[in-house]
Amino acid sequence: MVQMQQAELQLKAQEVQRKAAKDQTDAQLKQQELQLKAQKNQADAIIDAKQLEIEQQELQIDAQKAGAKLAADRRKDNTKLDLDLLKL
């Protein structure tokens, strides 16, 4: 009877140890998952910032193109006006 109780106690102790080891492994896995998620979030933030920078550069280029076109149109109109004035 005592041997049976000792065997049961040993089994329970082994179960507790297995559960503790599993809990520790689960906690480590959860920590690694959180670290990976944080790294992904950081990488996503960097990508978003770079994309925003590119979009701002594209807007500046578009504005420069529009300004150059306006200047060219103004020169063309002025030249035409000058020619029209010379014809008078």
Backbone torsions as a table, in degrees:
resi	resn	phi	psi	omega
1	MET	NA	-43.2	180.0
2	VAL	-65.6	-39.4	179.4
3	GLN	-63.5	-37.8	179.6
4	MET	-66.1	-42.1	178.8
5	GLN	-65.0	-39.8	178.7
6	GLN	-65.0	-40.2	178.4
7	ALA	-64.1	-41.4	177.6
8	GLU	-64.0	-41.8	178.3
9	LEU	-63.7	-39.4	178.1
10	GLN	-64.8	-43.3	178.0
11	LEU	-61.8	-43.5	178.8
12	LYS	-64.0	-40.6	179.4
13	ALA	-64.2	-41.0	178.0
14	GLN	-64.6	-40.2	177.8
15	GLU	-62.7	-42.5	179.1
16	VAL	-63.2	-42.1	179.2
17	GLN	-64.6	-43.2	178.4
18	ARG	-62.2	-42.8	179.5
19	LYS	-64.9	-40.8	178.8
20	ALA	-64.0	-41.6	178.5
21	ALA	-64.9	-41.3	178.2
22	LYS	-64.5	-44.1	178.6
23	ASP	-60.5	-40.8	179.4
24	GLN	-65.4	-43.9	178.5
25	THR	-63.0	-42.4	178.1
26	ASP	-61.9	-41.4	179.7
27	ALA	-65.2	-41.4	178.1
28	GLN	-64.1	-42.4	178.5
29	LEU	-62.4	-43.5	178.7
30	LYS	-62.1	-41.2	179.2
31	GLN	-63.6	-42.3	178.2
32	GLN	-64.4	-40.6	177.9
33	GLU	-62.0	-41.7	178.7
34	LEU	-65.2	-38.9	177.8
35	GLN	-64.8	-43.5	178.3
36	LEU	-62.9	-40.5	178.7
37	LYS	-64.1	-41.3	178.8
38	ALA	-64.3	-41.0	178.2
39	GLN	-64.1	-41.4	178.7
40	LYS	-63.8	-43.7	179.1
41	ASN	-61.7	-40.1	178.9
42	GLN	-65.4	-44.3	178.7
43	ALA	-63.2	-41.2	178.1
44	ASP	-62.6	-39.3	179.4
45	ALA	-65.5	-39.5	178.1
46	ILE	-64.6	-44.4	179.4
47	ILE	-62.6	-43.3	179.0
48	ASP	-62.2	-40.9	179.7
49	ALA	-65.1	-41.8	178.6
50	LYS	-65.2	-41.1	178.6
51	GLN	-62.2	-42.3	178.1
52	LEU	-62.9	-41.1	178.1
53	GLU	-61.5	-42.9	179.0
54	ILE	-63.9	-44.0	179.4
55	GLU	-62.3	-39.1	178.0
56	GLN	-65.0	-40.7	177.8
57	GLN	-63.7	-41.0	178.3
58	GLU	-62.8	-40.5	177.9
59	LEU	-64.2	-39.4	178.1
60	GLN	-64.7	-41.6	178.7
61	ILE	-63.7	-43.9	178.3
62	ASP	-60.9	-40.4	179.1
63	ALA	-65.7	-39.4	178.1
64	GLN	-65.1	-41.7	177.8
65	LYS	-61.8	-44.6	-179.8
66	ALA	-63.0	-40.8	178.1
67	GLY	-64.2	-41.7	178.9
68	ALA	-65.4	-39.9	178.8
69	LYS	-65.4	-42.0	178.0
70	LEU	-61.6	-42.2	179.1
71	ALA	-64.3	-42.6	179.3
72	ALA	-64.6	-42.3	178.3
73	ASP	-63.1	-40.0	179.7
74	ARG	-64.4	-42.4	177.6
75	ARG	-62.7	-41.5	179.7
76	LYS	-62.9	-45.5	179.7
77	ASP	-64.0	-41.0	179.0
78	ASN	-64.9	-40.5	178.5
79	THR	-64.0	-43.7	179.5
80	LYS	-63.4	-41.5	178.8
81	LEU	-63.7	-42.2	178.0
82	ASP	-61.3	-41.8	179.3
83	LEU	-65.7	-41.5	178.4
84	ASP	-62.6	-38.3	-179.8
85	LEU	-68.8	-36.6	179.0
86	LEU	-68.0	-31.3	-179.6
87	LYS	-70.7	-21.2	-177.6
88	LEU	-75.5	NA	NA
